């Protein structure tokens, strides 16, 4: 008989974020920042850090929790810029995960596109 060990990652798993990764918010200067996860156990918490480059807009603020989704609604307008949201989700048993994603507030002057210019 052969024994196989299978590693099980027992930590929160992120399934969705808003604004979506690399999304542009357009005229929305106070976007709802949310993160949905599974395997949250009991009494999970989440803390959000929001940066624009090296400038910290929010530092480890608590997020509201409802049915598997943590959210934070901004109370002031953000300047047009590219932001990185970083959320640390922690379960009651101490297991945690950190998830980061970029998005842009406003509409950038230029958008980058990738593709093949000519092919047959």
Order of alpha helices (4+ residues) and beta strands (2+ residues): beta-beta-beta-beta-beta-beta-beta-beta
